[in-house]
Amino acid sequence: MRVNEYLVFDIETAGQELEHFDEAQQAYLLRNCADDEERQKKIGEFALSPFTSNIVCIGLALVLRSGDEWKYEKIGALANDPSLGDNETVDSELSDGGKMIKCNEKELLVNFWKMLERYNKARLISFNGRGFDAPFLMLRSAVCGVRPCRNLMDGTKFRYFNHTDLADELSFYSFASSGPQRRFNFDFYARAFGIKSPKSEGVDGSMVTDLYREGRLDEICEYCLRDVRATWELFMAWEKFLDFGGR
């Protein structure tokens, strides 16, 4: 029986300190801020752009399927430890059984693209990967001087191949704010399908920047891998009930 490969991925990011930017950049980033509240809001949004943040970790799971049988062939996280130099990596085991490979951000991206190149036939699985993770990885790689091995934004907004973005599929490629095609966040979809929320252990994406500055990489990676596992479960539910082929 044919064995199919799937590569589930998710990233976590942390905004850079305001002092990282020169005076002109700071003025640009904080323009039109009327008060300190607006200023802090802008700074909090640094984590959303590849030009104002770092990738903290990339969670990955290689899943092999044969018929209805499947297994995690590999599952782990690439974690950004800026104290490490180029070509340096430190491996460790996480409490959830996943693997954490620490390296600097440039090496993290190099290793990510090597994995995609190695498993170039695997179908990518993500939640909002086309809206956030994929363009972030492409642009952040360029900033760090790393050339991606493939264009993760190939195709069009409504038609792309070998990548299932569940945020697109579960909203039928709509960005509606109400009605049956409303796009919900990942946590809401997970709970709706009876999947344990990745936030149930007390960590969510809004906490990543603070956790990263405190050096708590293992907690960030474990949270990211909970996202990865839940994304796979959500994919299986979507595939079973809503996948009619063609992508």
N, C-alpha and C positions, 0 to 999 in steps of 0.2 A: 504494500500500500504506500502511496506517495506521502512523503513527509513534507509539510509546509513550514516555513520559517516566518516568524513575526518578531519585529523589534519594537518594543514599547518604550517610549521615552518621555521624559519630563525634565524641566530645568527649574532651578531656584536661583534667584538673583538678589543682590544687595546693592543698594545705592551707595555711591562713593561720597566721601566727606566733601562738604562745600569747599574746603580749603584745597582740595585736589585740583580745582580749576583756577585759571588765572583771573585777573580782575575783569577783563572784558567778558569772559565766559560767565563769571558770576553775575555780572550786570545783566547779561542776556537771559540767563536762567531765571533770575528773580525779578525781571521787569514786570511792571504793572501790579506788583504786590502792594496792597494798600496798608497792610499791618502785619504784625508778627505771625498771626494765625495763618494768613495766606502764605507768608514766607515759609513757615514750617510745612504747610501742605505741599508746596512746590518741591521742597527738599525731600519730603516723603515719597514723591512721585519719581525721584531719580532712579529707583529700582526698576522702572518700567521701560527704560530706554537703554539700548546697548552702548550709547555714547556717554551715559552718566552713571553706569553701574558696572559691576562685575558679575560674571557667572560664578555662583558659589558651588553648585553641584549639578551634575547631569545624572539622573536616575535612568537606568537601562535594564531591560529584561529581554533576553532572547528566549522566545517560546517556540517549542517544536510541537507540531500537531500531526497526528495520523488518524484520520476519521474523527471520532469523538474523544479520542485520547490526547492529552496534552501534558507537557511538563515544562517547568522553567529550566532550560538548559544552563543559562547563566543569569544571575541577577546581582546587581551591585550599583555603586555610585562612584563617579569620578568627582573628587572633592578638591576645591581650590585652597591650597595652603601656600600663601605668598612667601613663606620663609624658605621654600624649596627652590632650588635652581633648575635650569633647563636640564632635561634628561634625568632628573631625580624623581623617584616615586617611593612612596611608603604604603605598603599594603596592611590592612587589618580587617578583622571580622567585626561586624555590627551585632548588637544584641538580638536582632531579628533574623539572623542567619545570612544576611546579605554581606557582600564584600565592599569595602571602602578602599579606593585607591587615591591617595593624596598626592598632589603635584601642583605646580603653579598653574595659573590660568591658561597660559599659552600651551603648556603640555597637556592640560585637560582637553583643550580643543583639538590638538593634534591627535590625541588618543581617541577622541570621539569620532573624528573623520576616518581614522584607520579602521575603527570597528564597522562603520557604515560601508567602507570599501570592501572589507572582508566579507560582510554579509549583504552584498549588494542585491541579492535576489529576495531578501526578506521584505515582507510588507510592513511598512511603518504604521504604528498605532499610536494615536495621541488624543488629547482633549485640548482643543484650541491650538493645536500645533501649527496650523497654517496661519493663525491669527497672532500668535506670540512666539512660541518656542522656535519654529523654523526660521522666521526672519531675524529673530534675535541672534540665533546661532550663526547665521550667515554674516550679519553685520559685525557682530562682536569678533568673529574670526578675522575679518578684514582689519579691524582696529588693532588686533593683537599680532598682525603680520602672518596669519595662517590662511592658506588658500583651501576652501572647502573642496572635497573630492567630488561633490555633486551639487546641483542646484535644487535645494529643498523647496523653492518657490516656483519650480517649473510648472507649466500648465496655466490654467486660468483660475479665477476665483471660484468658478462653478464646475470646473472639470480638471482634475489632476489625477495622476495614476500612482499606484503602488503605495498609497498612503491613505489610511482611513482616519479622518479627523472627526471624532464623535460629536464635537460641538456643531459641526456642519450637518452631520447626518441626523442628529436628533432634533434639529430645527428645520430640516429640509432646506438647508442653505439659505435660511432667512435670518435677518438681524432684527426681527420684529420685537417690540417691547411689550406686546400683549397678544392675546389670541393663541390658537393652537400651535403656531410656529414660533412662539416666544422662546428666546434663547436664555436658559437658566445657567447658573454657575455649576461647576463640577460637583460640589458638595450636595447641592439640591438634587441633581440627577442621581447621584449615588444613593442617597436616602430614598428617593422615589422608587428605585429598582431593588431596594432591600439590601444594598451593599453597605458594608461598614464604612462610615465616613473616615477619610484619612485624618480629619481634624479631631477624631475622638480621643486621641492621646494627649490633647492639650496644646498642640502646635499647629499654627496655620501660616500661610504665606506672608501675612503682615508682620510676623515676628522674625522673619529670616534675617533681615539686616541687623537687628540687635543681637540675635544669637551668633551671627557671624563675627561681629565685633567683639563678642565675649569668647570667641574661639571654640564654640560648641558645634563643631562640624559634624560630629556623630549624630546629634539630635536632628540636625537639618537633613542629613542623608537618610536617616530612618524615616523622617516625615516624607521626603521625596519618594522613597521606595514604597511607602504606603499608597501614595498617589499612583505610582506605577502599577502596583498590584490591583488597585481599585479600577484603574483604567482598563486593565485586561478583563476584569470581571464585567465591566460595563460594555466592553466590546463584545463579549460572548452573549450578553443579553440582547444587544442590538442585532447581532448576526442571526441569532436564533429566531427573532420575531420580526425584524424589519429589513433585513438585507435581502434584496431581490437581484443582486448581482449588477455587473456593469461598471464597477469601479475597481 
